[in-house]
Amino acid sequence: MTTKPEVTFGQITEEGLEKMRAKFGVPYHMIRQNEAASKDAIRQFCNGIGDDNPMFRDPTYATRTKWGHIIAPPFFPYAVAAPQGMEGLPGVHAFYCGCHWEWYKTIHVNDELTCFDVPLDLKEKQGKMGGRQFLQIGKAIYHNQRGELVCVCMHETMRVERQKAKERGKYDDVTKHKYTGEELAKIDQDYANEEVRGQTPRFWEDVNEGDELTPVLKGPLGQTDMVEFWVGIGGGQGAHGIRRKYMKRHPMWGVKDGQTGTLEPMADVHYESDKSDAIGVPVAYDLAMQRFSWSGHLLCNWMGNDAFLKSVRLRCMRFNVFGDTQWLSGKVIKKYQEKDEWLVDVEVSTKNQRGEEIMPGTATISLPSKVMWV
């Protein structure tokens, strides 16, 4: 007989909210999973998001680029320190749902990165998933060993009471998708159709508003995809004794396994459907930072090695559960110049096999120009 897991049900209280508000504007250093953008760390991150662009993983190829060595993909900072806004309100679930990244410097192989986070705001929202909900807003700032500002991430996390989410049952009808042979054949073909621009410059002059990006495919999502992403960002709270010590310090972050009676991290909602079902999502689901990183795969494939991704703004609209497949696509919506940069804005779309939009967004890319090309 299977026993349902016992979830820690925290509550949103005025006392808890005041404790969080007292920390607004006070920076704190985040724990780093990877202190250096080593060749291995970059490759493992790329493996975790399914990106095989040789610019990020093939040293011989990289010597022929303008960099002369491997560089890290834009979203590699998630493998340094993952800003998700999970502090405060013990036992209240945190759904990382929005990001706005801005990049200022390229991350070179063996760069050492530090990060601090700044809590900024709490906004009460309509309880669509259940009960009182608050959008937690913060800003993570990354520097390299040269003291240069590398990137900034504004992050948004929805805080929801687990028990209220389960009682409301907004996602009770979610199930794993059963694929036909034709659907699986299309998935294989779409993977084969992926294009990496690479060393062929995509000049600004050759781009037009309305141009479409070659789609990038992710899925069908499974447990191995989740494990590979955790490996790619450098892991979580550790294993065995390290994990047990962590759980003893943060018991409200846990869920008691219904069969073994042991306290496990709430991150198990990304691996085991009985854990995610206990908080109102019947099937295990992905991590938002994993999904956000997929957009970098799409954009870097299209823009080529000589361009620079300046910013990305994304929002998770629906859950991406085990068995779902996502097609990331994009379209150029604006082409313009600012000072000495030749820029394009791209609209990003992420749709699953049911045709549902689960992660819309926008990006700004600085492309090389024939005017400046030497």
MOTAVEN-V175342 format. One line per field, one symbol per residue. ss: DSSP state (a for helix, b for strand, c for the rest). burial: I if it has 24 or more other C-alpha atoms within 12 Angstrom, else O. Layout:
ss=???
burial=???
This chain:
ss=cccccbbccccccaaaaaaaacccccbbbccccccbccaaaaaaaaaaaccccaaaccaaaaccccccccbccaaaaaaacccccccccccbbbbbbbbbbbbccccbcccbbbbbbbbbbbbbbcccccccbbbbbbbbbbbbccccbbbbbbbbbbbbbaaaaaaaccbcccccccccaaaaaaaaaaaacccccccccccaaacccccbbbbbbbccccaaaaaaaaaaccccccccaaaaaaaaacaaabbbccccccbbbaaaaaccaaaaacccbcccbccaaaaaaaaaaaaaaaaccccbbbbbbbbbccccbccccbbbbbbbbbbbbbccbbbbbbbbbbbbccccbcbbbbbbbbbccccccc
burial=OOOOIIIIIIIIOOOOIOOIIOOOOOOOOIOIIIIIIIIIIIIIIIIIIIIIIIIIIIOOOIOOIOOOIIIIIIIIIIIIIIIIIIIIIIIIIIIIIIIIIIIOIIIIIOIIIIIIIIIIIIOOOOOOIIIIIIIIIIIIIIIIOOOOOIIIIIIIIIIIIIIIIIOOOOIOOIOIOOOOOOOOOOIOOOIOOIIIIIIOIIIIOOIOOOOOIIIIIIIIIIIOIIIIIIIIIIIIIOOOOOOOOOIOOOIIIIIIIOOOOOIIIIIIIIIIIIIIIIIIIIIIIIIIIIIIIIIIIIIIIIIIIIIIIIIIIIIIIIIIIIIIIIIIIIIIIOIIOOOOOIIIIIIIIIIIIOOOIIIIIIIIIIIIIOOOOO
